[in-house]
Amino acid sequence: MSGVEIAGLQIRELTLADVDMALALGWSNRRLFYEFVLRTSTCQPLAGVLGGRVIATGLATANGSVGWLGAIIVDADLRGRGIGRTVTEELCRRLRAAGCSTLSLVASEAGRPMYEKMGFRLVTHYHQLQADHLPEPPTPPEGSRVRRLEPADLPTVLELDRLATAENRSVALRVLAEIGAESERGGVTGLGGWVLERDGAVSGFLLPAERAYGAIVAPRFEDGRFLLDLHRHVVPAGARVRAGIPDEHGAAWRELQALGWQESYRAPRLLLGPDIPWRPDWIWGQINSAMG
């Protein structure tokens, strides 16, 4: 792609060679994030380049009819000049070209006014909660058993995720499962995927992601609670895990806070386009804040 020129700014695909410059914008802890999105075919990471230097980034992820925008950051010395909006408009254009009728993002307080001027509307918040490592493994709920994710489980896991999110996140979830399998083969503990079974059928799953996130879906309340505790157990000692619980799943985030989970912030989710028929009370965790 030749790029889009706006007042000297070129917007093009972000490559592996750009990652160090992207990290220098202020996200020094996001190297694993960029490695993940660069191997996920439904992700379009973008770089805003000015004078040969990466001065902005953004990410578009096409999950079927729903597209996510995220990872929008601009060099601190160049903010307030419309660069963030230019990147956002290009992300929106690409998602619509990919067939996304609804666009979704998690906004920062600084970015939210710009998105609302573009037509995005508030639909919910994610309660971002954190908890420490659990040294002892949790006990599965009565009538269930937990085991490692196997390749044969993926179709059921992907369908469960589709019902929960109303999105087709199959490509990203498959990459997470591949990363987990690679880590296990490499002797790295605390990573991988797990499923919870009831009567021989998958009733929930956990796919750990970078920066203590985890894609966790479970229709039953007690199953979701267990999978969160399992995530806390499998991370290394001294680490924490994050749970992203939507407003509509109030019973979950209130109970977690009563159990000692700490809410770090409430992240507003905005939509542009039709509402989606998701099931927020099935959702206990996220892939990351840029992809839902």
Summary of the structure (lengths in Angstrom):
residues: 292
radius of gyration: 19.0
end to end distance: 27.3
largest distance: 62.0
contacts: 963
relative contact order: 0.17
helix: 34%
strand: 32%
